[in-house]
Amino acid sequence: MIAMNAHLLRWTLGLLLCLGGSIATCGISARVKDIATISGARDNQLVGYGLVAGINGDGDKNPIYTLQAIANLLLRQGINVPAATLSSKNVAAVMITADISAFKKPGSRIDITVSSLGDAKTLQGGVLLQTPLLGADGEVYAVAQGPLSIGGFAAGTDGGGGASVQKNHPTTGQIIGGALVEREIPMEILRDNSLELLLREPDFTSAARLAVVINGVFTNSAIALDSTTVRVQLPEGMEGSTVDFIARLEALEVSADNPARIIINERTGTIVATSRIRIAACAVSHGNLTITVASSLDVSQPAPLAQQGQTVVTPRTETSAEEEKAGLIPLPEMPTIEKVASALNSLGVTPRDMMSIFQAMKQAGALQAELILR
């Protein structure tokens, strides 16, 4: 049984369901910028290979790629040393990853994540040496460098009799603002004097509503192409005011549609439902069967002053079964979320029971919603 207060969960579910119903009734809308992005104005991923120096004896254990990277670094500084003669105790080979957002200009900074590539125990106290970050096209778009923040630690000794302690993951760290942008990624948001809005949650109804809202402000300028894309034509007279037009476009509010959906996470006992779920007329009977098996040890010994016999230990097992009585409860058709919540809460079921009921309703065809199990 999931370790969660059943009454608390039922109350929470009812609250979520009722809130969902209230949102649907009141028609709360969202800004265009919160439900859609502009085609072309996207993030890009960067990656690089580098070295972290200054680790106090917990670095890589002399893998060939780390030694060769150190030798190459020293060679760029005018020091020619064979890789085989080096030691990497205070150095770790790392991979650097970053996301660069649209319209980042040269000189601006981005955050980076640094992860150990070899067998270093920790990156604690290390400093990332200057590392170029490449895009998918192989071009350098940023350069990373700086001291790491790992948000944890590792300490202790290895081997027999050793003791160690670790908090979080000491082989992964971050540098906030640790990379300087060296090249702007080219972006094209206008094509043939028009732009495309991409819904974060594809839906034909939402796309149609978005086009209607835009046409209500900018006449005959928007058309929904599919469940994701709405093409918007730049109005006459705003050819030189693209930024102002996009700002006005993003500030518009639209009531996005949401599907009927129930998400169940059995590991945590969480149930979340949207406002549009419906349940057809059906009957539900649900009871719990509890089986208890208890083992104990009895001691058997001979009578006092007995000449024969010995003391022995014998196992004893007791088994019991208890099943709750449950009747067949008819549930009428429930077209609103408030009725669904009220009916399920009235059954007095536990979180696991509620999950089983939802699944059974879906199999019976009574649940008019998408059921997602996590």
Phi, psi and omega per residue, in radians:
M1 nan 2.398 -3.133
I2 -1.176 2.315 -3.098
A3 -1.390 1.471 3.116
M4 -2.691 2.495 3.134
N5 -1.114 2.020 -3.050
A6 -1.115 -0.725 -3.141
H7 -1.081 -0.737 3.139
L8 -1.100 -0.741 -3.127
L9 -1.149 -0.735 3.126
R10 -1.081 -0.710 3.101
W11 -1.103 -0.742 3.134
T12 -1.130 -0.753 3.126
L13 -1.071 -0.791 3.122
G14 -1.049 -0.699 3.130
L15 -1.118 -0.806 3.137
L16 -1.076 -0.762 -3.121
L17 -1.133 -0.774 -3.139
C18 -1.153 -0.675 3.077
L19 -1.071 -0.744 3.111
G20 -1.038 -0.741 3.120
G21 -1.128 -0.668 3.122
S22 -1.135 -0.688 3.130
I23 -1.088 -0.746 -3.122
A24 -1.131 -0.669 -3.095
T25 -1.215 -0.756 -3.067
C26 -1.356 -0.289 3.105
G27 1.183 0.740 3.138
I28 -1.137 2.327 -3.091
S29 -1.918 2.936 -3.137
A30 -2.218 2.720 3.092
R31 -1.205 2.654 3.123
V32 -1.040 -0.674 -3.106
K33 -1.168 -0.314 -3.141
D34 -1.562 -0.302 -3.103
I35 -2.047 -0.096 -3.078
A36 -2.541 2.723 3.033
T37 -2.110 2.893 3.137
I38 -1.673 2.238 3.136
S39 -1.032 2.281 -3.127
G40 1.762 -0.500 3.125
A41 -1.625 1.289 -3.021
R42 -2.124 2.813 3.038
D43 -1.346 2.791 3.039
N44 -2.322 2.651 -3.103
Q45 -1.730 2.448 3.092
L46 -2.139 2.647 3.136
V47 -2.568 2.629 3.121
G48 -2.712 2.786 3.095
Y49 -2.015 2.273 -3.096
G50 -2.648 -2.935 -3.111
L51 -2.205 2.455 3.001
V52 -1.915 2.124 -3.114
A53 -1.912 2.849 3.091
G54 1.636 0.123 3.091
I55 -1.305 2.324 -3.018
N56 -1.407 1.323 3.047
G57 1.321 0.061 -3.097
D58 -1.926 0.411 -3.112
G59 -1.404 -2.878 -3.129
D60 -1.105 2.630 -3.142
K61 -1.637 1.030 3.034
N62 1.020 0.770 2.986
P63 -1.197 2.654 -3.017
I64 -1.103 -0.622 -3.112
Y65 -1.212 -0.591 3.091
T66 -1.227 -0.768 3.125
L67 -1.093 -0.704 3.135
Q68 -1.182 -0.646 3.096
A69 -1.136 -0.671 3.095
I70 -1.146 -0.736 3.123
A71 -1.088 -0.719 3.113
N72 -1.133 -0.678 3.109
L73 -1.102 -0.802 3.138
L74 -1.137 -0.621 3.130
L75 -1.112 -0.642 3.083
R76 -1.179 -0.361 3.082
Q77 -1.634 0.125 3.104
G78 1.528 0.260 -3.131
I79 -2.006 2.027 -3.112
N80 -1.768 1.830 -3.101
V81 -2.256 2.298 3.084
P82 -1.066 2.424 -3.102
A83 -1.065 -0.590 -3.075
A84 -1.168 -0.318 -3.110
T85 -1.605 0.000 -3.053
L86 -1.662 2.892 3.054
S87 -2.282 2.487 -3.091
S88 -1.986 0.482 -3.106
K89 -1.023 -0.605 -3.095
N90 -1.824 0.224 -3.058
V91 -2.293 2.554 3.074
A92 -2.319 2.348 3.001
A93 -1.342 2.344 -3.053
V94 -2.386 2.775 2.961
M95 -1.906 2.383 -3.140
I96 -1.963 2.251 3.102
T97 -2.177 2.616 -3.134
A98 -2.774 2.709 2.985
D99 -1.940 2.262 3.087
I100 -1.920 2.116 -3.075
S101 -1.376 2.950 -3.108
A102 -1.145 2.545 3.023
F103 1.183 0.359 3.015
K104 -1.230 2.218 -3.080
K105 -1.665 2.708 3.058
P106 -0.976 2.337 -3.114
G107 1.770 -0.346 3.072
S108 -1.378 2.879 -3.055
R109 -2.013 2.642 3.074
I110 -2.316 2.721 3.123
D111 -1.414 2.636 3.139
I112 -2.326 2.724 3.046
T113 -2.056 2.308 -3.085
V114 -2.022 2.230 -3.092
S115 -2.257 2.378 3.142
S116 -1.155 2.367 3.138
L117 -1.750 -0.456 -3.093
G118 -1.778 -2.480 -3.065
D119 -1.952 0.509 3.076
A120 -1.123 2.470 -3.130
K121 -1.324 -0.557 -3.098
T122 -2.776 2.758 3.011
L123 -1.879 0.196 -3.079
Q124 -1.028 2.278 3.116
G125 1.377 0.050 -3.083
G126 -1.458 2.786 3.096
V127 -2.169 2.194 3.094
L128 -1.286 2.207 3.079
L129 -1.435 2.750 -3.013
Q130 -0.888 2.148 -3.051
T131 -2.355 2.201 3.054
P132 -1.314 2.474 3.105
L133 -1.918 2.222 -3.025
L134 -1.849 2.608 3.011
G135 -1.570 -3.098 -3.132
A136 -1.138 -0.361 3.136
D137 -1.539 0.044 3.125
G138 1.449 0.052 3.138
E139 -1.564 2.611 3.117
V140 -1.459 2.132 -3.141
Y141 -1.989 -0.238 3.118
A142 -2.758 2.801 3.099
V143 -2.230 2.250 -3.054
A144 -1.911 2.560 3.091
Q145 -3.004 2.588 3.023
G146 2.475 3.001 3.134
P147 -1.297 2.512 -3.082
L148 -1.554 2.617 2.944
S149 -2.074 1.990 -3.040
I150 -1.789 -0.212 3.088
G151 1.106 0.449 -3.131
G152 -2.987 -2.981 3.134
F153 -2.804 2.858 3.022
A154 -2.449 2.317 -3.116
A155 -2.590 2.691 3.110
G156 2.225 -3.027 -3.115
T157 -2.159 2.661 3.104
D158 -1.637 3.027 3.053
G159 1.593 3.100 -3.123
G160 -1.102 2.324 3.120
G161 1.409 -0.058 -3.131
G162 -1.448 2.746 3.105
A163 -2.253 2.504 -3.127
S164 -2.499 2.752 3.099
V165 -2.407 2.492 -3.109
Q166 -2.478 2.447 3.055
K167 -2.209 2.277 -3.102
N168 1.024 -2.589 -3.092
H169 -2.063 1.719 -3.053
P170 -1.305 -0.047 3.133
T171 -1.745 0.160 3.063
T172 -2.341 2.340 -3.136
G173 -2.490 3.054 3.134
Q174 -2.280 2.712 2.959
I175 -2.285 1.914 3.133
I176 -1.263 2.150 -3.078
G177 1.149 0.545 -3.021
G178 -1.468 -0.042 -3.136
A179 -2.270 2.395 3.078
L180 -1.672 2.251 3.106
V181 -1.285 2.225 -3.122
E182 -1.862 -0.351 -3.101
R183 -2.561 2.355 3.110
E184 -1.410 2.358 3.087
I185 -1.387 2.177 -3.097
P186 -1.109 2.329 -3.140
M187 -2.178 2.442 3.084
E188 -2.272 1.881 -3.124
I189 -1.818 -0.327 3.108
L190 -1.895 2.229 3.062
R191 -2.305 2.150 -3.103
D192 0.933 0.736 3.084
N193 1.101 0.507 3.109
S194 -2.513 2.788 3.080
L195 -2.270 2.878 -3.112
E196 -2.129 2.280 3.050
L197 -1.678 2.311 -3.114
L198 -1.975 2.062 3.131
L199 -1.202 2.376 3.097
R200 -1.205 -0.563 3.064
E201 -2.060 1.732 -3.082
P202 -0.999 2.300 3.124
D203 -2.859 2.238 -3.101
F204 -1.113 -0.713 -3.141
T205 -1.119 -0.777 3.128
S206 -1.107 -0.709 3.128
A207 -1.109 -0.740 3.126
A208 -1.128 -0.735 3.120
R209 -1.113 -0.702 3.135
L210 -1.068 -0.756 3.117
A211 -1.101 -0.696 3.133
V212 -1.111 -0.770 -3.130
V213 -1.096 -0.758 -3.132
I214 -1.145 -0.733 3.137
N215 -1.171 -0.403 3.079
G216 -1.225 -0.377 3.123
V217 -1.837 -0.787 3.106
F218 -1.990 1.700 -2.962
T219 -1.001 2.296 3.052
N220 0.888 0.706 -3.122
S221 -1.927 -0.275 -3.038
A222 -2.118 2.530 3.059
I223 -2.530 2.332 3.116
A224 -1.437 2.098 -3.103
L225 -1.523 -0.656 3.108
D226 -2.774 -2.876 -3.078
S227 -1.230 -0.209 -3.105
T228 -1.977 -0.614 -2.891
T229 -1.892 2.302 2.993
V230 -2.172 2.054 -3.136
R231 -1.585 2.317 -3.100
V232 -2.139 2.175 3.110
Q233 -1.502 2.365 3.113
L234 -1.184 2.160 -3.103
P235 -1.102 2.699 3.098
E236 -1.097 2.431 -3.138
G237 1.580 -0.118 3.132
M238 -2.006 0.325 -3.120
E239 -1.037 -0.576 -3.134
G240 -1.708 0.156 -3.092
S241 -2.212 0.905 -3.080
T242 -1.094 -0.768 -3.114
V243 -1.086 -0.768 3.132
D244 -1.118 -0.684 3.135
F245 -1.142 -0.761 3.141
I246 -1.140 -0.671 3.122
A247 -1.091 -0.748 3.098
R248 -1.175 -0.622 3.141
L249 -1.156 -0.789 -3.111
E250 -1.185 -0.408 -3.121
A251 -1.419 -0.215 3.115
L252 -1.140 2.613 3.141
E253 -1.974 2.411 -3.119
V254 -2.405 2.543 3.108
S255 -1.584 1.717 -3.120
A256 -1.301 2.482 3.131
D257 -1.472 2.552 3.092
N258 -2.194 2.447 -3.102
P259 -1.313 2.801 3.024
A260 -1.301 2.035 -2.998
R261 -2.624 2.407 3.039
I262 -2.154 2.207 3.137
I263 -1.951 2.199 -3.108
I264 -2.087 2.173 3.036
N265 -1.982 1.750 -3.047
E266 -1.226 -0.442 -3.123
R267 -1.177 -0.654 -3.087
T268 -1.848 -0.153 -3.115
G269 1.335 0.450 -3.090
T270 -1.696 2.325 3.068
I271 -2.266 2.171 3.111
V272 -2.241 2.285 -3.131
A273 -2.240 2.508 3.062
T274 -1.439 3.031 -2.989
S275 -1.350 -0.186 -2.977
R276 -1.777 0.151 3.140
I277 -1.227 2.535 3.105
R278 -2.308 2.606 3.100
I279 -2.223 2.159 3.090
A280 -1.303 2.898 -3.130
A281 -1.052 2.292 -3.130
C282 -2.769 3.033 3.083
A283 -2.151 2.445 -3.076
V284 -2.214 2.279 2.988
S285 -2.257 2.201 -3.089
H286 -2.531 2.161 3.110
G287 -2.326 2.750 -3.118
N288 -1.827 2.390 3.053
L289 -1.930 2.106 -3.141
T290 -1.996 2.127 3.115
I291 -1.975 2.199 -3.109
T292 -2.037 2.206 3.078
V293 -2.124 2.053 -3.097
A294 -2.110 2.270 3.128
S295 -1.966 2.437 3.102
S296 -2.511 2.929 -3.108
L297 -2.028 2.285 3.058
D298 -1.888 2.581 3.119
V299 -1.882 2.180 3.101
S300 -1.987 2.209 -3.111
Q301 -2.420 2.699 -3.105
P302 -1.212 2.858 3.140
A303 -1.149 2.746 3.118
P304 -1.004 2.450 3.112
L305 1.140 0.244 3.123
A306 -1.235 2.493 -3.113
Q307 -1.468 -0.401 -3.113
Q308 -2.196 2.902 3.121
G309 1.743 2.851 3.137
Q310 -2.580 2.828 -3.140
T311 -1.406 2.266 3.132
V312 -2.312 2.724 3.100
V313 -1.880 2.209 -3.121
T314 -2.098 2.358 3.099
P315 -1.359 2.595 3.084
R316 -2.343 2.316 -3.104
T317 -2.127 2.289 3.086
E318 -2.060 2.305 -3.120
T319 -2.187 2.345 3.096
S320 -2.426 2.644 3.128
A321 -2.306 2.386 -3.138
E322 -2.355 2.192 -3.137
E323 -2.139 2.221 3.120
E324 -1.259 2.497 3.078
K325 -1.406 2.395 3.123
A326 -2.521 2.293 3.107
G327 -1.608 2.948 3.102
L328 -1.462 1.982 -3.036
I329 -1.785 2.058 3.102
P330 -1.344 2.345 3.082
L331 -2.013 2.119 3.125
P332 -1.257 2.978 3.093
E333 -1.063 2.316 -3.074
M334 -2.068 1.682 -3.082
P335 -1.465 -0.128 -3.134
T336 -2.157 2.691 -3.087
I337 -1.199 -0.524 3.121
E338 -1.113 -0.680 3.131
K339 -1.214 -0.652 3.086
V340 -1.056 -0.838 -3.121
A341 -1.103 -0.756 -3.118
S342 -1.128 -0.728 -3.113
A343 -1.165 -0.781 -3.111
L344 -1.202 -0.679 3.125
N345 -1.166 -0.543 -3.122
S346 -1.210 -0.355 3.116
L347 -1.270 -0.332 3.131
G348 1.155 0.649 -3.062
V349 -1.557 2.813 3.080
T350 -1.484 2.976 3.122
P351 -0.977 -0.796 -3.140
R352 -1.141 -0.659 3.095
D353 -1.072 -0.744 -3.118
M354 -1.098 -0.679 3.095
M355 -1.101 -0.757 3.138
S356 -1.127 -0.683 3.132
I357 -1.122 -0.764 3.121
F358 -1.053 -0.760 -3.128
Q359 -1.137 -0.718 3.125
A360 -1.150 -0.694 3.092
M361 -1.081 -0.686 3.119
K362 -1.128 -0.742 3.130
Q363 -1.149 -0.571 -3.140
A364 -1.404 -0.145 -3.138
G365 1.450 0.160 -3.125
A366 -1.515 -0.416 -3.114
L367 -1.556 1.992 -3.119
Q368 -1.640 1.198 -3.120
A369 -2.866 2.765 3.051
E370 -1.390 2.282 -3.128
L371 -1.876 2.106 -3.101
I372 -2.052 2.167 3.117
L373 -1.834 2.259 -3.117
R374 -1.833 nan nan
